[in-house]
Amino acid sequence: MMDTYLNSVKKQLQYYKSVGEKTMAQLKDEDLFWVYNAESNSIAIIVQHLWGNMLSRWTNFLTSDGEKEWRNRDLEFESVINTKEDLMEKWNAGWQCVFDALDTLKPEDWDKTIYIRNEPHSVVDAINRQLAHYPYHVGQIVFIGKMAASDWKALTIPKGNSQAFNAEMFGNPTTTFK
């Protein structure tokens, strides 16, 4: 059962990683640093935050608190990343840390209690916490990408094309689901 769960988690995380990458690939470099207003974050800042969170939560996942002493969360929301190369390096390093930690889990680990900000979590709860957190921010990246892109290409079924998609997928454009 835990193997099935873990494979599902990895599949979902890979999907959201790819959604973020497909979004960033559509943008000009300067679009990655664009902010709507002073209260908003750029894609670069969101990536910086994800990177900091991922390294903190997944480094020594089973043996130390997920909020590491060396993490500077406030700095994650400052403009520190200046190039697309730096942004992609942090993006990939964060995700690599996540997947490396997940790949080390053994059957005996599932009953352990781990801590995030000194709050106890089961391993499943800690994973689920991040499985909710990362897509939340990837959704922000997509939203900003849609606003910043000069020629946005839908990542899923484009607006107004659901019937055509269903017709191709199911062979019947009038198929409805209940």
N, C-alpha and C positions, 0 to 999 in steps of 0.2 A: 504493500500500500504506500509506504513512504517513497519507494522508488518512483511510483506513478505520480505522486504529488510533486516530488523534486523535478522530474522530467517536465511536468506541466509548468512549474514555476520557471524553469530555464527557458522553456518555449515562449512563455509570455514575456519574460524579460528580453529575450532576443528579438521578439516582435517589436516591443517598444523602443529598443535600441535602434532597430532598423527604421522605424518611423521618424525618429529624431534625425537620423543620418539622411534619409530621403528628403526631409525638410531642409536641412542645412545645405544639401547638394543643390537645391533649387535657388539658393540665394547668392547674391554678390557678397564678397567679403565684408563690405561696409554694412550690409544688412544685418549681419550677426551682432553688431554693436549698436543698432538702432534702438531707441527707447521712445515709447509713445509719449510719456511725460515724466516729470521728475520723480513720481511715485512708482514708476514702472521699472521692470528689469529688462535688460537686453537678453538675447539668447546667450551671449557670452557669460553674463552673470549667472543665468540659470545653470549653464554647464559647469561653471565654477562651483556653484553651490552643490550640484549633484556630485561632482568630483570630491569635494570635501566631505560630504555626507557618506559617500560610498567608501572612501578610505577609512573614515572613522568607524563606521558600522561593521565593516567586513574584515578589517585587519584584526587578527586574533579574535575572530568572531565568537569562538566558544570559550575563550579564556580571559577576556578583559572587557570592561564596560564599553559599550558601543559609542559612547561619547568620550573620545580620547582627550587627554589633557593637552595634547599638542594641537588639537583642532582650534582654529580661529574662525568660528562661524560668522562673526560680524564682518570679517575681511572678505568672506565669500560674496558679500553683497556690494563690494566696491569694485570699480573698474580696474582689474588687475591684468586680465588677459588682454593682449593688444594685437594678436595676430590670429588668423585662422589656423595656422599650424599649431600654435600653443593651445588653442581651443580644442582642436582635434586630439592633441596629445593628452590633454586632461580628460576629455571624453573617453578615450580608449583606455587610459590608465584606470579610471574609475570603474568602468564596466569589467575590465580584466580582473580587478580586485574582487568584484562581486562573484564572477563566475569561478574564479580560483577557489574562493571560500566555499561556494556551494559544492564544488567538485571534491572537496576534502571530507564532506560529511559521511559518517559511517553509521550503520544501524544503531550502535550504542549511543550516538550523540543525540538522538531524537528525544530522549528523556531528560536531557540536561536543562538546567535553568540558566539563562544568560541575562545580562543586565544592559539596559539602555537608560542612561541618566539615572542610574541607581535603582531603576524600576525593574522588577523581575519579569521575564518573559519566557515562555516556552520557546523552543527553537522554531516551531511552526508560527507562533505569534510574531516573533521577531522577523521572520521571512515575510509574513503577510504584511507587516507594517511597512516594509520597504517595497513590497509588491504593489502597495497602494500609493506610496509616496512617489516613486519614480514615474509611473504613468501620469500622475497629476502634473508633474513638471514637463514631461514630454508633451502633454496637451498644451501647456503654455507655449512651448517652443513652436508647435504647429500653429497655434493662434497668431503668434507674433510673425511667424513666417508668412502666413496668408496676408497679413497687413503690409509686410515689408516687400514681398515679392512683386516684381513687375509683371510676371507672367506665371501665375500659380497653376500648377498641375495637380489635380486631386490625387490624394494618396489612397483613397477608397473609391467607392462608386460616386462619380461626379453628380452634382445636383441635377435633378431632372432626368436621370438615366436609370432609375430603379427598375422600371418596367422592361427596358431593353436588357438590362443585366439579368433580371429574372427569366426573361424569354430565352436568353442564351444559356443560362445556367440550368434551367428546368425544362426548357422546350415548350413552355406555355406562358405567354405574357399575362394571362389573367389569373395565374395561380395566386391564391391568397393563403395566408397562414393564420391559424386560430390558436 
